[in-house]
Amino acid sequence: DIDQLALEVKLGQSLILGFEGTHLTQSLKELLEICHIGGVILFSRNYSSPLQLKKLCFDLQHIASQNAPYLPLIISIDQEGGRVCRLREPFTHFPSANVLGKMSDEKLVVEVARATAKELEAVGINTNLAPVLDLATNHLNRVIGDRSFGEKMSCVSRLGAAYIKGLHSGGVLSVAKHFPGHGDTFQDSHLGLPTSWQLESLLRTREMEPFRMASLAGVDAVMTAHVIYPEVERENPATLSEYIIGDLLRKGCSFYGPVMSDDLLMSAISSLYSLPEGALRAYKAGVDMLLISKEEDKGISVYQALLRAAKRGELTEDRINGATYNILSMKRKIKWPEKATVDASSLGVIGCQEHKDLVAKVLGS
């Protein structure tokens, strides 16, 4: 029950943090205990072997369970296939969404997503930050490019929904990105603030359609784009826009699950505001989960900023409870580790022959 959670816990649940290293450090343990963070994002730097990764995920969940018995951590990663794969061998390296898009075979996409999910689930990762639902309409766009299923709305919509279905059947949650569309830009949001000059009418009828289909397919969360759309709102990029999140995503796509920001350390946001200020503005705009990709101590400054804002009445009780409700609705789908110890029994699925054959099937088609 949300009413029984302390304010500190509710606000901490909004933080999804990245960290250094391949094991649970004292500073990370303290962060889990003091800030009650909602989840983590893993990168290649957190991985040395499947067994090590399984132990890391187990240790993270163990600390979380001691701290808040009914609030499992969201343990997330970008394992899209193609060039965005954080986990190296022996994990199976599946082809990019672009390769799958050219084949336009929904059954095959379900199989690839299910296989990806099974390998993630084997080590305790419960959330894949995929699929990419941006339309690849600008061929100068390198940041999205082959991460997209293609430029046709119908193809991206169908295959995106199939990918979500596959992840779910493999036991992993799905985060669609980057709303309301990052495909029409050519600037990289890691380096600056991209602009899309799309008319709102075109966004609604074209770019948003894959997200509408994802919502119908039961996608678990949606990630916002650090992109500004001057024809929709002159002031703010999507991550900081109450109109884009509330009107276009919530009402326009009938999506009522949690909204996650893209990494708040990217230049697109950090060039405009300090991290605590940017995070606070995103939260006020309707972002429920604030993603900070590294230097976990930066999460503390965001947590403290949220807490101060709540205590001085800048964040309403309705907003805080709404965000908490959305996050908890996602967390109810997460399975706790079944065993009390870490062993290698589940790891045989990683890089198994069946998955290698599936890669060959995709590339040979």
Secondary structure, DSSP 4 states (H G I P E B T S, - for coil): -GGGS-HHHHHHTTEEE--SSSS--HHHHHHHHHH---EEEE-GGG-S-HHHHHHHHHHHHHHHHHH-TT---EEEE-EEETTEE---TTS--PPPHHHHHHHT-HHHHHHHHHHHHHHHHHHT--EE---B------TT-TTTGGGSS-S-HHHHHHHHHHHHHHHHHTT-EEEEEEET-STT--S-TTTS--B----HHHIIIIITHHHHHHHHTT-SEEEEP--B-TTT-SS-BGGG-HHIIIIIIIITS---S-EE-S-TTSHHHHTTS-HHHHHHHHHHHT--BEEE-S-THHHHHHHHHHHHHHHTTSS-HHHHHHHHHHHHHHHTTPPPPSSSS--STTGGGTT-HHHHHHHHHHHH-
